Amino acid sequence: MAKFYIPYKVLAFTNANVRQLNLSLQSIEQQLRSVPQETFKTDRTLFLPPAAFANSIFAGGTNFGYSLKNSVVTAQTYYANIDILNKSTITSIVAYWYRDDALATGDCDLYRSDFQENASIMATADSDATTGFHNVTDASVVNGSLDYDTYMYYVQVSLDPNDAVTDVRFQGVEINYSVQV
């Protein structure tokens, strides 16, 4: 006879009772395994403001936190790391811009790079011919499923003003993604 102690009480079971209890537990376990495990997809957004970006040469650029512009009238490049859950799927990026000169350009690219420095563009949302504040969306993300075991991910922004540092300004980028939970 096996004895199980529970505070303040002693229960006595025969071997037959224990076998019956084990069979019951096995039956419950099998029933639980047969229940389909549901997963849900949830959509989320990561917004990288201009304050998240660092200049590639650690000089120049004027970062107000809400707006990024060059400090000189030459092309400059800025980088920001993205931190999204592993195995998530990036579905689109939306870059926010200000532009007042047709010859000024702004490029916003989402990259993935392996650890041997082989980088490839996943999505691009470059400033278009619109004057003033505007946004550009790229919903055709290439290799959007994140795999941090193999790749690192970052956003690169390049600003190339024409004749004034305020010709083109970067206002931030929104990265839309889905997660299985």
C-alpha positions as CSV (number, residue, x, y, z in Angstrom):
1,M,0.0,0.0,0.0
2,A,1.4,3.4,-1.0
3,K,0.9,6.4,1.3
4,F,0.7,10.1,0.1
5,Y,1.1,12.8,2.7
6,I,-0.9,16.0,2.4
7,P,-0.6,18.5,5.2
8,Y,-2.8,17.5,8.1
9,K,-4.1,14.4,6.4
10,V,-2.8,11.0,5.3
11,L,-4.4,9.2,2.4
12,A,-3.9,5.5,1.9
13,F,-4.1,4.0,-1.6
14,T,-3.8,0.4,-2.7
15,N,-1.7,-0.5,-5.8
16,A,-5.0,-1.0,-7.7
17,N,-6.0,2.6,-6.8
18,V,-2.7,3.9,-8.0
19,R,-2.9,2.0,-11.3
20,Q,-6.4,3.3,-11.9
21,L,-5.3,6.9,-11.1
22,N,-2.4,6.5,-13.6
23,L,-4.7,5.3,-16.3
24,S,-7.1,8.2,-15.7
25,L,-4.2,10.7,-15.9
26,Q,-2.9,9.1,-19.1
27,S,-6.4,9.4,-20.6
28,I,-6.6,13.0,-19.7
29,E,-3.1,13.6,-21.1
30,Q,-4.1,12.0,-24.4
31,Q,-7.3,14.1,-24.6
32,L,-5.3,17.3,-24.1
33,R,-2.8,16.3,-26.8
34,S,-5.7,15.8,-29.3
35,V,-6.9,19.4,-28.7
36,P,-5.6,21.6,-31.6
37,Q,-3.1,24.2,-30.4
38,E,-4.3,27.5,-31.8
39,T,-1.9,30.2,-32.8
40,F,-3.0,33.7,-33.4
41,K,-1.3,36.2,-35.7
42,T,-1.1,39.8,-34.3
43,D,0.0,42.8,-36.2
44,R,2.3,45.3,-34.6
45,T,4.3,48.4,-35.4
46,L,7.8,49.6,-34.5
47,F,8.4,53.3,-35.0
48,L,11.9,54.5,-35.3
49,P,12.0,58.3,-34.7
50,P,14.9,60.4,-36.1
51,A,16.5,60.3,-32.6
52,A,17.2,56.5,-33.1
53,F,19.6,57.2,-36.0
54,A,23.3,57.8,-35.8
55,N,25.4,59.4,-38.5
56,S,27.8,56.9,-40.2
57,I,30.8,59.1,-39.8
58,F,29.8,60.3,-36.3
59,A,30.0,63.9,-37.4
60,G,27.5,66.3,-39.1
61,G,23.8,65.9,-39.3
62,T,21.3,67.7,-37.1
63,N,19.1,65.4,-35.1
64,F,16.3,67.2,-33.3
65,G,14.7,64.0,-32.2
66,Y,11.7,64.8,-34.3
67,S,13.5,65.6,-37.6
68,L,16.8,64.6,-39.1
69,K,18.7,66.8,-41.6
70,N,22.3,67.1,-42.8
71,S,24.5,69.7,-41.3
72,V,26.3,70.2,-44.7
73,V,25.1,70.3,-48.2
74,T,26.5,66.8,-49.2
75,A,25.1,63.4,-48.9
76,Q,25.2,61.8,-45.5
77,T,24.1,58.4,-44.2
78,Y,22.5,57.4,-40.9
79,Y,21.8,54.0,-39.3
80,A,19.4,52.5,-36.8
81,N,19.1,49.0,-35.4
82,I,15.7,47.4,-35.3
83,D,14.6,45.2,-32.4
84,I,11.7,43.1,-33.3
85,L,10.9,39.6,-32.0
86,N,12.7,36.8,-33.7
87,K,10.6,34.8,-36.3
88,S,8.3,37.8,-36.8
89,T,7.4,38.8,-40.3
90,I,7.9,42.3,-41.6
91,T,5.0,43.2,-43.8
92,S,5.8,46.9,-44.8
93,I,7.7,50.0,-44.0
94,V,6.5,53.6,-44.1
95,A,9.0,56.4,-44.2
96,Y,8.0,60.0,-43.3
97,W,9.7,62.8,-45.2
98,Y,9.8,66.6,-45.7
99,R,11.1,67.8,-49.1
100,D,11.2,71.3,-50.7
101,D,13.6,70.9,-53.6
102,A,13.1,68.7,-56.6
103,L,16.8,67.9,-56.8
104,A,17.1,66.8,-53.2
105,T,16.7,63.1,-52.4
106,G,16.1,60.9,-49.4
107,D,16.5,57.2,-49.3
108,C,15.2,54.8,-46.6
109,D,16.2,51.2,-46.9
110,L,15.6,48.2,-44.6
111,Y,18.5,45.8,-44.7
112,R,19.4,42.4,-43.5
113,S,23.0,41.3,-43.2
114,D,24.6,38.0,-42.4
115,F,27.6,37.9,-40.2
116,Q,30.0,37.8,-43.1
117,E,28.9,41.4,-44.1
118,N,26.7,40.4,-47.0
119,A,23.9,42.9,-46.8
120,S,20.7,42.9,-48.9
121,I,17.8,45.4,-49.1
122,M,14.5,44.0,-47.9
123,A,12.4,47.1,-48.5
124,T,12.8,50.7,-49.8
125,A,10.7,53.8,-49.0
126,D,12.5,56.7,-50.7
127,S,11.3,60.3,-50.8
128,D,9.3,60.9,-53.9
129,A,8.6,64.1,-55.9
130,T,6.1,65.3,-53.4
131,T,6.8,68.8,-51.9
132,G,6.2,69.3,-48.2
133,F,5.5,66.6,-45.6
134,H,4.6,63.2,-47.0
135,N,5.1,59.5,-46.5
136,V,6.1,56.6,-48.7
137,T,5.2,52.9,-48.2
138,D,6.8,49.7,-49.4
139,A,4.6,46.7,-48.8
140,S,6.7,44.3,-51.0
141,V,9.2,43.2,-48.3
142,V,11.7,40.7,-49.5
143,N,12.7,37.9,-47.1
144,G,10.5,39.4,-44.4
145,S,10.7,36.6,-41.8
146,L,13.3,37.5,-39.2
147,D,16.0,35.1,-38.3
148,Y,18.4,36.5,-35.7
149,D,20.4,33.3,-35.7
150,T,21.6,34.1,-39.2
151,Y,21.1,37.8,-39.8
152,M,21.1,41.2,-38.2
153,Y,18.6,43.9,-39.3
154,Y,18.9,47.7,-39.6
155,V,17.5,50.8,-41.4
156,Q,19.8,53.0,-43.5
157,V,18.7,56.6,-44.3
158,S,20.6,58.7,-46.8
159,L,19.9,62.4,-47.2
160,D,21.3,64.3,-50.2
161,P,20.2,67.9,-50.2
162,N,20.5,70.1,-53.3
163,D,21.6,73.6,-52.2
164,A,20.4,73.9,-48.6
165,V,20.6,71.5,-45.6
166,T,16.8,71.8,-45.1
167,D,16.0,70.6,-48.7
168,V,15.2,67.1,-47.5
169,R,14.4,65.9,-43.9
170,F,13.7,62.5,-42.5
171,Q,10.8,62.4,-39.9
172,G,11.0,58.7,-39.0
173,V,10.1,55.2,-40.2
174,E,7.4,52.8,-39.2
175,I,8.1,49.1,-39.5
176,N,4.9,47.0,-39.6
177,Y,5.2,43.3,-38.7
178,S,3.2,40.3,-37.6
179,V,3.9,37.9,-34.8
180,Q,2.5,34.4,-34.2
181,V,1.4,34.0,-30.5
